[in-house]
Amino acid sequence: MLRLALLSIFLLAFKATGSLCAQESYFSDVPLGIDWIIVPEDNPISDAKVELGKQLFFDARLSGNRTVSCASCHNPSKGWADDRKFSPGAHGELTARNVPSVVNVGLHRTFFWDGRAASLEEQALAPMTNPAEMDISLKDLEHRLSQIDGYRKQFQAIFADGVTAQNVAKCLATFQRTLVAGETTYDRFRGGHADALEGEIGRGSGIFFGKANCGNCHIAKVYTDHKFHNIGTGLDGGKQDPGLARRTGKEEDIGKFRTPLLRDLALTAPFFHDGSKATLEEVVDFYNEGGGKNANLDPHIVPLKLSPEEKKALVTFLREGLRSNVYPQIEKPRLPE
């Protein structure tokens, strides 16, 4: 993997392959707080790949019955996520877990709540082949796209082998890596503006990194430790979603889920992998009470004993202190016929 040290270097990847028009579609400025994006060596960024990935992301023809696209669940108007607890797939069947936002997804090291995909490229194909989601075979996907002149020509211009499922994944992953948001109040504070954290936002920040110990797992400035924790979500009649254990087979990993990013958290309700909390207030109450008691509960999850005023300040920090000023807003692309 090639880790680019600075986002400015990441942006130069666009410049090295042509004009900056695609980059300028997603960034009004280089946002504070985002210093690197993980880009695989075998999938460098190019304008053409970003544009093709954008089209594919919004195209329902990537589903078997042509009814849902990636954007159906990762909706730009809903924080690039969904405002429902679970989301319907091509046949109306609901997803087993809440849909996470794809903003800043290039910061992740593993993908899906249980970390079962090691790259965005691997992740991109999984919903398409899942019968409960987009329900299309990779063979049918390749055949369908190769029959669309506009897509066939774009793939041939970028890839020597033209339309393949792996090249679809590369384009989708490349587009998603450009969905970058940052420059929050807390980013500005870390950037040297000491007066950025004033009033209740500042008090909430102190609680976040102090009494509430949120920073143990949501490490500034990426707001994740890239690890998996059992906080007691997904409990149902004594049973719990296996989470990480489904991948590792280890009993101690039952109920563990990846630590999510927190920038623009308020835009992506409901919260947690099971969509069980509808508001940030409910999230704070859950942690304040010590999470959901179970045999594998993370030792960091303990009752916080926050006062009503402290809880209110913490919610303010989560809602306003972590809200990005630079956020990806794009128009739905015109799709090839």
Disulfide bonds with the S-S distance in Angstrom:
none
